Amino acid sequence: MTSSPGSSGVDRVDLRDYFRNMSLTNPYGDVELTSPQALRALAHPVRLALLDRLQRHGPATATQLAPHVGATPSVVSWHLRHLASFGLVTDWDGATSKRERWWQAAARGFRFTTPDDAEGQDAARQLRAEMFARSAEAPVQWSLRDEPRLDPEWRALAGLADTRFAVTADELRQLEEAIEALLAPYVRRKGGQLPDGARLVRMLRYLLPEPGDDPAAS
C-alpha cells in the first residue's frame, strides 16, 4: 500500500538502520534499496517519474518538475520529501536563487533485490510492476521522437535483441554481473572523460525467467 499526500499512513523505518545498510559500492554507484518500506515508497508512478527526471536532467524545483509528472507543485513536494526520507533524493545547494527548494537525485540510478520474507517479496513485486509499466512505452516513444533525428550511423546501431536460453539461477546471476562489469566504466565516467563523438545511449535489459518449461524440450 502506498501513501497519498496528507495521509497519516506514511511507512516508517529506522533511518539510521536504513542508511547503514544502503550501499554505493555496486558497479554503477547506484543507491541500493534494502527494506520493504523503501521499495513500497518508490512503487508509485509519480515518484518513479520524479526520480527519473532528476537523474536524467539534473537538479530542479517542485514547480519545474510538476509539468513533467502530471502533478501540482504541492503534491510533487510531498513526493520528493518522501523520496528524500529513503535517501533517493537530496537538497541541491548549487542554485543561485534560494526562493524555492531545489532537489537532486542522490545517484545516477537505484537497484534492489527481492527480500526473502513475504512482505519484502510483495513490495518488490509492486516496484517491479511499476518499473515495467514505465519502461513499456520507451521504445515506442524513441521510435517516434528520437530515431528520426539520428544520423544513419547511430540509427544502424539501434535495435533490440530477444534471446532465449537455459541457465541455472547462479549462471543468470553471473551473467548479469558480467554485463554490469562490462558497462560500468562507461556508466561512471565523467563528462570531462567523454571522447569526441560520444552520445547518450539508453539500454533496457529485461530478465524474464519462464516457469514450468522443460529446457531440454525447448
N, C-alpha and C positions, 0 to 999 in steps of 0.2 A: 504494500500500500504506500503510495506517495502522498506527501502532504501538499496542501494548497496554501496560497498566501493568506495570512490571517489565521490559519489553523493553529490549534494548540497541540496538534499531534505530531510535531516535528520529531523525527527519530533522534534520540540522544545517544551519545557514545562518549566514553572517556577519551578526550582528545590527546591526552598525554600518551596513553597506550597506543592510540591510532597512529600518531606521528612517529612513535618509536618503532612501529612495525612497517612504516612506509619506507620505500627504498627508491633511490635514484641510481642504483648500480647496474641496472639491466643494460643491454647493448645500446638502446636508443636514449637512455636517460629519461625514460617515461616515469610519471607518477604511478605507483602500484597501489591498487585498491585491495584491501585485505579483509574488510569487515562487511557483513551483510548490510549494515546501515549505510555504508558508503556506496555500495552497489545500488541499493534502492534509491539513494539520493540522486544518482546520475541517470537512473532509468526513467527519464522524463524527456519528452521531445524538446521542450523549450531549453532545458538545461544542457542537453546534448548540443543543441544548435548554438547556444551561447558559448560553450567551451570550444566548439569547432571554429566559430567566428574569431574568437580571441587567439586561438592557436594559429590560424591561417593569416589573419590580418593585423595582429598586434593589439596593443592596449586601446581601450575605448571606454566611454562612459555608458551608463544605462540608457541615456537618451539616444546616443549614437547607435546602440545595439538594438533598440526597440524595433525599428522598421524591418530589420533583418530576421527577427524571430517571431514576428506577429504578436507582440505583447506590448502593453503600456510600459513606460519607464518605471513606474512604481512596482509593477509585477516583476519586471526584469531585475530591479534592485533586490527584491526579495529572493529571487532565484540565485543571484550572484552571491548574496550573503550565505545562502545555503551551501553553494559550491565551496565558498571560502572556508566554511566550518570543517570541510573534509580535505582542505589543502589543495584543491584543484585550481583555484584562482586566488590571486593576492592583490593587494593595493599596488598601484604603479605610481611612483613618485616623480616620474620624468615630465609630467605635464607642466607647462608654463602657467596655466590658469588653475587655481585651486577652488573655483566656484562649484565644480562638480567632482564627485569621486570617480577616479579612474581605476580601471581594473586591467589585469593582465593574467594570462594563463601561467600556471606555476611551472609547466614544462611543455615541450612540443606535443606530447601525447600522454595517454594513460593506458594501463593494462590491468587485467585482473585474472585470477584463476578461480575456478569453481570450488568453493569450500566443501568440506566433507559432510557437514550437517545439513538437515533438511531446509532450515531457514536460509542458509547460505546458497544452497542449490537453487531455491526458488528465486532469490534475489538476483543471482547470476543469470537465470533464465529470462527474467524480466529485462535486464540490461541488454543481454544479447539480442533479444527480440527487437528492442528499440533501435539498436545499432544496425541490425539487418534492414529494418524498415527505412532508416535514414539513408543507408547506402544504396538501396534498391534503385533509386532514381538517378544516381550519379552517372552511370554510363549513358543513359538516355540524354541527360542534360549536357554531358560532354559532347555527344554526337550533334546535338542541335546548336550549341552555343560556341564550343571551343574548336572542334575539329575543322569547321570551315575556315578558321583563321590561321591554321597551321600551314607551314610551307611543306612541300612534298616529302622532304627528308624525314621530318618529325611525324608526318601523317603515316608514312610507311612503317614506322616503328611502333605505332599504337596498335592495340588489339587485345585479345583475351585468349586464355587457354582453359580448356575444360578437360582435365586429365583424371582418369580413374585408375586407382592402383590398390593393391592389397599390402597392408603393413600391420605390424603389431602396434600397440599403444606407445611402447618405448621407441620404436622406429619413427613413428609420426612425430613424437616429441623431439627426437634428434634431428629430424628433417627440418622442422620449424626453427630450431635453434641454429642450424647451419644457414638457413636463409637469412635469419636476422643478423648473424655474424657477417655474412657477405654484404648486407645492406648498411650495416652500422656506420662504416666510415663515410658513406655518402649522406646519411641522415644527420650525423653530428658535426660535419664540417661547417665552419662559419662562412659568412658572406665574403669575407676577405680572402678565403681559400678557394673560391669557386673559379674554375678555369674559364677562359673566354668561350662563349657559346653555350654555357650551361643554362638549363631551363628547368623549372619546377616540373616534376612528374609525380603523379599520384598512382600508387599501386594498391589495388584492393585484393586481399587474399582471403578466400573462404575455405576453411577446413570443415568438411561436412561428412563425418563418418556415417556410414549407412548400416542400419541394424538388420540382422536376420539373414543376409545373403550369404551364400556359400562362395567364398573367393575362388575356389578351385573350379566350380561350375561356371563362373563368370569369365 
